[in-house]
Amino acid sequence: MSGFLFPDIPGQMGLASTRQLLKAGASEWDLTQLALRGQRVVRRVYRSGTGELTSNQMLVAGSLWAGPHAVMTGAHALAAHGLVDADDLEVRPRFLVPAQHRARRNALGMTSERTRSMPRSLLRAGVPVATPERALVDTAHRRELTASQLKLLTMTVLQRRRTTLVRLEAEIAALGDANTGPLQDGMLGFRKGAWSPPEETLVAAVAADDRFPPMLANPLLDDLKGRLVGRPDGYFPDAGVVVQVHSRAFHTGKSDDGRDRWATTLVRDADYQTYGLVVVPVAPETLNNDLPSFLSTLLLILEAHRGQGAGRVLVQVRPA
């Protein structure tokens, strides 16, 4: 009788590759017994128990199947970074492997693809995952998300400082610009000061309408002692009016420090008001479907507070 015990490998959620099991003392007979008990997940990958695997365990299994040098990329890598919801994806996970390895497809529908340009990786829940900028470019190349989703994600990763314009430009230059138009549109909007497509719509509409005074896009506002108050989507200094584009899709989930983004957004609006600022919230749907009406309302608010900013507002714009 074999004395083999299934190894508990940190981060692998009760999963192990054939190579790891053999290294832990398993024999070919032990592997056969695991398979007979329903503990083989895919070829060369086993689990310590039975029952349904979680979605995360499936990704760990895919990573082990693809090999020790494999890195997950594409839309599922973006999901691993918390940028999209994996449950909404219609594509299968895919892994990049060095050029000397074989490209394969497993029984779970996952694929491994050869590349001469292996990405830098970060470990996310036990799975090596391509950096946000590489995952975004690979997603665009395969059109795994829509153009509007890709543009929004580009602005999101830049706004959240998950990558930089320089790093994103470098990935596009290295891998080719095929199908990266939405990424480049998002980068252009971000350069103009917008952090999302709805903000880009707002900035462009105000700039094109000569009835409006100048609006600052995403300025840093400090209190009178130089401490940061916030960074509103739009700010009219003369009237002391801030415009906040509130999207549940853009502000959903948790921030890097674990706080709920939507709750934080609402609290920030209240904070602005304590400094004498007038807050004008607007939803992306309004900017897309009823922009003229919103602009008319915004003009009335600005007119009502014209010239009051200097005397009422307890903030100052931080120099660029």
C-alpha distance (Angstrom), angle and dihedral (degrees) to the residues before:
residue distance angle dihedral
M1 . . .
S2 3.82 . .
G3 3.78 118.4 .
F4 3.80 92.8 -156.8
L5 3.82 116.7 140.8
F6 3.79 120.3 -162.7
P7 3.84 106.5 -112.5
D8 3.80 121.0 -119.0
I9 3.80 100.8 -137.6
P10 3.82 113.4 -168.6
G11 3.80 113.9 -109.4
Q12 3.81 95.6 9.1
M13 3.82 97.6 96.1
G14 3.80 96.8 -133.2
L15 3.80 94.5 -44.1
A16 3.80 130.9 118.8
S17 3.78 139.2 174.1
T18 3.79 124.5 -120.6
R19 3.79 89.5 -107.1
Q20 3.81 91.7 52.9
L21 3.80 92.2 47.8
L22 3.79 93.1 50.1
K23 3.79 89.3 48.7
A24 3.83 88.5 52.0
G25 3.80 90.7 55.9
A26 3.80 104.0 -90.8
S27 3.79 119.1 148.2
E28 3.81 127.9 -147.5
W29 3.81 86.5 -102.3
D30 3.83 90.0 55.6
L31 3.80 90.5 52.0
T32 3.78 90.7 50.1
Q33 3.80 90.6 51.6
L34 3.81 91.3 50.1
A35 3.80 89.6 52.5
L36 3.81 92.2 48.4
R37 3.82 89.7 52.3
G38 3.80 91.0 53.8
Q39 3.79 94.7 -106.5
R40 3.78 97.8 124.3
V41 3.81 108.8 98.2
V42 3.80 99.0 -176.7
R43 3.78 133.8 -24.0
R44 3.81 109.5 -50.2
V45 3.83 94.3 5.5
Y46 3.81 127.1 96.2
R47 3.79 137.0 174.6
S48 3.77 132.5 -142.9
G49 3.81 95.8 -125.4
T50 3.79 142.5 14.5
G51 3.77 135.2 -107.1
E52 3.78 132.8 75.1
L53 3.78 117.1 -29.6
T54 3.79 120.9 -131.5
S55 3.79 119.0 -118.6
N56 3.80 89.3 -106.8
Q57 3.81 91.7 51.8
M58 3.80 88.4 51.7
L59 3.80 90.2 56.5
V60 3.80 91.5 48.1
A61 3.80 88.3 50.3
G62 3.80 89.8 50.3
S63 3.78 91.2 50.5
L64 3.82 91.9 50.8
W65 3.81 90.8 46.6
A66 3.81 92.3 50.8
G67 3.79 91.3 53.1
P68 3.80 142.3 -106.0
H69 3.82 93.7 -68.1
A70 3.82 96.4 46.7
V71 3.81 121.6 121.9
M72 3.80 123.4 -166.9
T73 3.80 114.7 -129.2
G74 3.80 140.7 167.3
A75 3.77 127.3 48.0
H76 3.80 94.6 -23.2
A77 3.79 89.3 55.5
L78 3.81 88.5 53.8
A79 3.81 87.8 51.4
A80 3.81 90.1 51.2
H81 3.81 87.6 54.8
G82 3.82 89.3 53.5
L83 3.81 93.9 -112.1
V84 3.82 98.8 116.6
D85 3.80 135.2 17.9
A86 3.80 111.4 -101.3
D87 3.81 90.6 -151.4
D88 3.81 89.4 64.5
L89 3.81 95.0 54.0
E90 3.79 120.3 106.1
V91 3.81 95.7 -170.8
R92 3.78 128.6 85.1
P93 3.81 122.7 -114.2
R94 3.79 113.8 -94.8
F95 3.76 131.9 -163.7
L96 3.78 130.4 -154.7
V97 3.79 118.5 -137.5
P98 3.83 131.2 -177.2
A99 3.81 116.8 -82.3
Q100 3.82 93.8 -105.7
H101 3.82 91.3 61.1
R102 3.79 126.5 83.9
A103 3.80 124.8 -101.4
R104 3.81 109.9 -127.1
R105 3.79 145.3 165.5
N106 3.80 122.1 -140.0
A107 3.78 133.5 -150.6
L108 3.81 90.3 -95.0
G109 3.81 91.3 60.2
M110 3.80 93.7 -108.6
T111 3.78 118.8 138.5
S112 3.77 136.7 -152.0
E113 3.80 116.8 -151.7
R114 3.77 129.1 -165.6
T115 3.78 119.6 -123.7
R116 3.78 136.9 173.8
S117 3.79 88.8 -150.3
M118 3.79 107.4 62.4
P119 3.81 111.0 -170.0
R120 3.75 129.0 -126.8
S121 3.78 107.8 -102.9
L122 3.79 141.7 -149.5
L123 3.81 124.7 -157.3
R124 3.80 111.7 -115.9
A125 3.83 117.5 179.0
G126 3.78 92.2 -28.3
V127 3.82 96.2 -44.9
P128 3.83 125.6 105.7
V129 3.80 103.9 -126.9
A130 3.81 131.0 -170.9
T131 3.81 116.4 -109.5
P132 3.82 115.3 -91.3
E133 3.81 93.3 -103.9
R134 3.82 93.7 50.7
A135 3.80 92.8 43.8
L136 3.80 89.9 50.3
V137 3.81 93.8 51.3
D138 3.82 92.2 45.8
T139 3.81 89.7 49.3
A140 3.80 90.4 52.1
H141 3.81 93.4 47.7
R142 3.83 90.6 56.1
R143 3.82 94.7 37.1
E144 3.78 90.2 -128.2
L145 3.82 90.2 156.1
T146 3.79 133.0 33.1
A147 3.79 122.6 -91.6
S148 3.81 92.0 -108.6
Q149 3.81 91.5 50.1
L150 3.80 91.3 49.8
K151 3.79 92.8 49.7
L152 3.80 91.4 49.3
L153 3.81 92.0 47.0
T154 3.79 91.3 50.1
M155 3.79 91.5 54.8
T156 3.81 90.7 42.4
V157 3.81 95.8 54.8
L158 3.80 90.3 46.3
Q159 3.80 93.9 46.7
R160 3.81 92.2 47.9
R161 3.81 90.1 46.8
R162 3.77 92.0 -122.1
T163 3.79 86.5 136.1
T164 3.80 139.6 -5.6
L165 3.78 136.1 -119.5
V166 3.80 89.5 -111.1
R167 3.82 93.8 54.0
L168 3.79 93.1 44.6
E169 3.80 92.0 48.6
A170 3.81 89.7 49.3
E171 3.82 92.3 53.6
I172 3.81 91.9 50.0
A173 3.80 90.9 48.0
A174 3.81 92.1 49.1
L175 3.81 98.3 43.4
G176 3.81 101.7 32.6
D177 3.79 132.3 -100.8
A178 3.82 99.1 -104.3
N179 3.82 110.1 141.4
T180 3.82 91.9 -6.0
G181 3.81 95.0 118.2
P182 3.84 92.7 109.2
L183 3.81 90.1 51.5
Q184 3.78 91.6 50.7
D185 3.82 90.5 47.6
G186 3.80 89.2 53.6
M187 3.80 91.4 48.1
L188 3.81 90.8 50.6
G189 3.80 91.8 50.4
F190 3.80 90.6 49.0
R191 3.80 90.9 51.0
K192 3.80 88.6 55.0
G193 3.79 90.2 56.7
A194 3.81 101.4 -96.3
W195 3.79 120.3 125.6
S196 3.81 97.5 -165.3
P197 3.83 137.8 17.7
P198 3.85 91.9 -100.1
E199 3.81 89.9 52.9
E200 3.79 88.6 49.2
T201 3.81 88.7 54.6
L202 3.81 90.8 50.7
V203 3.81 94.6 47.3
A204 3.80 92.8 48.2
A205 3.82 94.1 46.1
V206 3.80 94.3 50.5
A207 3.81 92.8 44.6
A208 3.81 91.4 51.0
D209 3.83 95.1 49.2
D210 3.82 112.4 77.6
R211 3.81 91.1 -161.4
F212 3.82 88.8 76.7
P213 3.79 127.6 81.0
P214 3.82 115.5 -130.8
M215 3.81 114.6 -64.8
L216 3.80 120.6 -154.8
A217 3.81 113.2 -139.2
N218 3.80 115.6 -138.6
P219 3.82 96.7 -21.6
L220 3.78 121.2 176.8
L221 3.81 109.1 -113.7
D222 3.81 120.0 -158.7
D223 3.78 130.1 -172.8
L224 3.79 118.5 -115.0
K225 3.82 90.2 -86.1
G226 3.78 92.9 55.9
R227 3.81 97.7 -102.7
L228 3.79 118.2 138.8
V229 3.80 115.1 -100.9
G230 3.78 99.1 174.5
R231 3.77 148.8 -71.7
P232 3.82 111.0 -102.1
D233 3.78 122.0 -163.5
G234 3.80 91.5 -117.9
Y235 3.81 133.9 6.3
F236 3.81 132.8 -167.9
P237 3.83 104.3 -164.0
D238 3.81 97.0 -169.1
A239 3.80 92.8 58.2
G240 3.81 98.2 29.4
V241 3.81 90.3 -124.9
V242 3.79 125.3 146.2
V243 3.80 124.7 -165.7
Q244 3.78 118.3 -149.3
V245 3.80 121.2 -165.7
H246 3.79 104.0 -150.7
S247 3.78 116.8 -161.8
R248 3.78 121.2 167.6
A249 3.80 88.6 -156.6
F250 3.81 92.7 54.2
H251 3.81 95.5 40.7
T252 3.79 97.8 40.9
G253 3.79 126.1 118.4
K254 3.76 131.1 20.8
S255 3.78 128.7 -43.7
D256 3.81 121.1 -127.9
D257 3.81 89.3 -90.8
G258 3.83 91.9 52.8
R259 3.80 99.1 -104.7
D260 3.81 122.6 137.6
R261 3.82 106.4 -104.3
W262 3.82 96.1 -149.4
A263 3.80 93.6 50.3
T264 3.80 90.3 47.1
T265 3.80 90.1 52.1
L266 3.80 92.8 54.6
V267 3.80 92.8 46.6
R268 3.79 90.3 50.7
D269 3.81 90.7 55.8
A270 3.79 89.5 56.0
D271 3.81 90.3 48.0
Y272 3.80 91.2 56.2
Q273 3.78 90.9 54.7
T274 3.80 92.2 54.9
Y275 3.82 86.8 63.5
G276 3.79 92.8 54.5
L277 3.78 95.9 -98.9
V278 3.80 122.4 141.9
V279 3.81 110.2 -132.8
V280 3.81 119.8 -149.2
P281 3.82 111.2 -171.0
V282 3.79 122.2 -162.1
A283 3.80 133.6 178.1
P284 3.81 122.4 -133.2
E285 3.80 89.2 -120.1
T286 3.81 89.6 61.0
L287 3.79 92.1 51.1
N288 3.79 90.5 49.0
N289 3.80 99.4 42.4
D290 3.81 108.0 23.1
L291 3.80 106.5 23.1
P292 3.85 97.7 141.7
S293 3.80 91.6 53.7
F294 3.80 92.2 49.3
L295 3.80 92.2 48.2
S296 3.81 90.0 51.9
T297 3.81 90.8 51.7
L298 3.79 91.5 46.8
L299 3.81 90.6 51.4
L300 3.80 91.0 53.6
I301 3.81 90.8 51.0
L302 3.80 92.0 48.7
E303 3.80 91.1 48.3
A304 3.81 90.9 51.2
H305 3.81 91.0 53.7
R306 3.81 100.3 34.4
G307 3.78 112.8 147.6
Q308 3.81 93.4 1.7
G309 3.79 97.5 103.6
A310 3.79 97.7 85.7
G311 3.80 95.0 51.3
R312 3.80 100.0 38.3
V313 3.79 107.6 32.0
L314 3.81 121.0 86.0
V315 3.80 96.5 -162.0
Q316 3.78 137.2 84.4
V317 3.79 131.7 -156.2
R318 3.79 112.1 -108.2
P319 3.81 110.8 -124.4
A320 3.80 114.0 -107.0
